[in-house]
Structure formats: structure tokens, C-alpha cells
């Protein structure tokens, strides 16, 4: 069954998913708050700013009016940065109808409210079906049609299965998952750990240190997730360890690239500017710090990275702190 999908956000991930859906034969309307970006994409049939060298599928329509993009859509996919998700949803609110499925692909926790993005959606559109799509999925590879596997999580099983069928093809495989909390937290918190992995690489700390960061990072993700009601098994899946591996090891990862520059001595703000795109781990570090504090959950790696981002501690001092702090049993995760 072919359907119409509206995509809110013309960055690399929104464009890559538009390409996937277009190849599946669906009608895709792609909108971005930057009208100039959309006009250039329409003219060039390419997103030269965020996903260059990939010619857009003929089923993708570039629209400068969000109402036209959403009209008659069956699925509305939000690909805005996590800290802009609320405003993007509010901007689209009057055009949404109850029979639409909302799909969100941003990964983060809102600063200030400490809310996961599904909680924001539930507060604004409580009666609509909401699905989060997350997993190890660099836009650069998805845009090229390289094999990728992700999870579609929702409280509404039928909505998750519908999204699974709409998105899946021979190079993009979608699993379903009922654990929205775990899938969202895995996608958000792995960006902090990836920032740390990059810092470790920038300091030339080697493979042992990065493996330790990733492994103990999963323990932190699981600890906070379980406190908030997530299924601990989710963090062993695509949205947990899967997404963590790809984000901590690939140069496609903005968080890792930013971390490398910080580890080499660059100030966090300068590193973000040099990356040239949103580095979600920078913002999620603050939000996770606030959330963990409110839940009384210990996240030593995430907290150390937050202090580096704030400029309160040097990266080498954080590494030393993590190594010499109170000794513990490895299995005492919670």
C-alpha cells in the first residue's frame, strides 16, 4: 500500500528517510523551516548542504508551506533536532488530524523539562499515535541505500507495525518494540557516550579506554532507563548497544568528531561550530545531568562529560577521576 508521508526537517536524516520512502514508492512531502534550503533542494534535486551527492527520488516533493506538506498525509515524520522538537510540533499542530501517525526520529532529552520527546508529544497531542524510530543509522549510509536496521517503538502496536511495513525494504529493515522509554533513552544517552569516546580518541587513550567507556556507558543507560520504567533488555538491542557502537566508532558521527576535537584541546563551543551541524550530545549532557539528579541516579561517565562541556574540568582530569573513584562490583548496575 502506497501512502503520503510528510517530513518535517530537511537535514541529513530527514532527507535520507525521504529517499528511503520515495524508493518504496510512497509520496513524500519534505519541508524545512529554512525555505532557502528547500528551494535549493528543489532546484538541484540534491541536499548539497546536509547530504550531498545523492540525487533525490522523483517521489519526493519539496514544499515551502508546512500545511500543504501535511495535508492528506497518513504519516507525519519529525526530523528536527531534539531541542527544537517541541516548536516543530507546535508549528504543525493545527494541521494534524487524529488518524495520522506521528513518527519522530530525533534523539535527545529536552533541557529544562527533562522530558523525553514522546512525553512532549503526549502533552500536546494526547490522542494521536506516536512512534519513535531509532537505531544504528547514519544518514550518509541510509541515503546511499546501504543495509541498515532500526527499531520502531510505540505504545500502539498497530501503529508500530504499520510504520514497519511502510519503511522496510531490501536495505532498510525495521523491528517493532513496545518499550518507548528504553528506545528513546538509548538513542539520547548514547550521544553523550559517543562524545566521550571521541574525547578519548582525541587524547590518544587507545582502544581499551574506548571499549570501557562504551561498556560502562551501557550500564549507565540501563541504570537510568530501569529507574524510569524501561525494559533493561532494550539496551542490549538496536536502540541501545547497536546505536552506541555505530556512534562511538564512526567518523560519520558528529558527536564523536566533536569529541575528538575537544580531546585534542579545542573548546567545546569551537568544536561544535567546526562540526557545522547540531551535536546532540552537547545538549543531552545537560538534560541527562538534570534528569539523573532529579531521579537520584548515578551516571559518572555522563556527569564527567557534562563537566567537560561546561568547562568545569579538563578531559584528562575527568579520566583520572573515573579511574580512581570508589571501587565497585561490575554487576552492581542498578
C-alpha positions, 0 to 999 in steps of 0.5 A, spaced: 500 500 500 502 506 497 501 512 502 503 520 503 508 521 508 510 528 510 517 530 513 518 535 517 526 537 517 530 537 511 537 535 514 541 529 513 536 524 516 530 527 514 532 527 507 535 520 507 528 517 510 525 521 504 529 517 499 528 511 503 520 512 502 520 515 495 524 508 493 518 504 496 514 508 492 510 512 497 509 520 496 513 524 500 512 531 502 519 534 505 519 541 508 524 545 512 523 551 516 529 554 512 525 555 505 532 557 502 534 550 503 528 547 500 528 551 494 535 549 493 533 542 494 528 543 489 532 546 484 538 541 484 534 535 486 540 534 491 541 536 499 548 539 497 548 542 504 546 536 509 547 530 504 550 531 498 551 527 492 545 523 492 540 525 487 533 525 490 527 520 488 522 523 483 517 521 489 519 526 493 516 533 493 519 539 496 514 544 499 515 551 502 508 551 506 508 546 512 500 545 511 500 543 504 506 538 506 501 535 511 495 535 508 492 528 506 498 525 509 497 518 513 504 519 516 507 525 519 515 524 520 519 529 525 526 530 523 528 536 527 533 536 532 531 534 539 531 541 542 527 544 537 522 538 537 517 541 541 516 548 536 516 543 530 510 540 533 507 546 535 508 549 528 504 543 525 499 542 530 493 545 527 494 541 521 494 534 524 488 530 524 487 524 529 488 518 524 495 520 522 501 517 525 506 521 528 513 518 527 519 522 530 526 520 529 530 525 533 534 523 539 535 527 545 532 529 552 529 536 552 533 541 557 529 544 562 523 539 562 527 533 562 522 530 558 523 525 553 520 527 546 514 522 546 512 525 553 512 532 549 508 529 544 503 526 549 502 533 552 500 536 546 497 531 542 494 526 547 490 522 542 494 521 536 499 515 535 506 516 536 512 512 534 519 513 535 524 510 530 531 509 532 537 505 531 544 504 528 543 509 522 547 514 519 544 518 514 550 518 509 549 510 509 541 510 509 541 515 503 546 511 499 541 505 500 546 501 504 543 495 509 541 498 515 536 496 521 532 500 526 527 499 531 520 502 531 517 503 538 510 505 540 505 504 545 500 502 539 502 496 536 498 497 530 501 503 529 508 500 530 507 495 525 504 499 520 510 504 520 514 497 519 511 495 513 511 502 510 519 503 511 522 496 510 525 494 504 531 490 501 536 495 505 532 498 510 529 493 515 525 495 521 523 491 528 517 493 532 518 494 540 513 496 545 518 499 550 518 507 548 522 509 554 528 504 553 528 506 545 528 513 546 533 513 552 538 509 548 538 513 542 539 520 547 544 517 552 548 514 547 550 521 544 553 523 550 557 516 550 559 517 543 562 524 545 566 521 550 569 516 546 571 521 541 574 525 547 578 519 548 580 518 541 582 525 541 587 524 547 590 518 544 587 513 550 587 507 545 582 502 544 581 499 551 579 506 554 574 506 548 571 499 549 570 501 557 567 507 556 562 504 551 561 498 556 560 502 562 556 507 558 551 501 557 550 500 564 549 507 565 543 507 560 540 501 563 541 504 570 537 510 568 532 507 563 530 501 569 529 507 574 524 510 569 520 504 567 524 501 561 525 494 559 533 493 561 533 488 555 532 494 550 539 496 551 542 490 549 538 491 542 538 496 536 536 502 540 541 501 545 548 497 544 547 497 536 546 505 536 552 506 541 557 502 537 555 505 530 556 512 534 562 511 538 566 508 532 564 512 526 567 518 523 560 519 520 558 521 527 558 528 529 558 527 536 564 523 536 568 528 531 566 533 536 569 529 541 575 528 538 576 535 537 575 537 544 580 531 546 585 534 542 584 541 546 579 545 542 573 548 546 567 545 546 563 551 543 569 551 537 568 544 536 561 544 535 561 550 530 567 546 526 562 540 526 557 545 522 551 541 524 547 540 531 551 535 536 546 532 540 550 530 545 552 537 547 545 538 549 543 531 552 549 532 557 545 537 560 538 534 560 541 527 562 545 531 568 538 534 570 534 528 569 539 523 573 539 528 579 532 529 579 531 521 579 537 520 584 541 516 579 548 515 578 551 516 571 559 518 572 561 517 565 555 522 563 556 527 569 564 527 567 562 529 560 557 534 562 563 537 566 567 537 560 562 541 556 561 546 561 568 547 562 568 545 569 574 540 568 579 538 563 578 531 559 584 528 562 582 530 569 575 527 568 579 520 566 583 520 572 577 521 576 573 515 573 579 511 574 580 512 581 573 513 584 570 508 589 571 501 587 565 497 585 562 490 583 561 490 575 554 487 576 552 492 581 548 496 575 542 498 578 
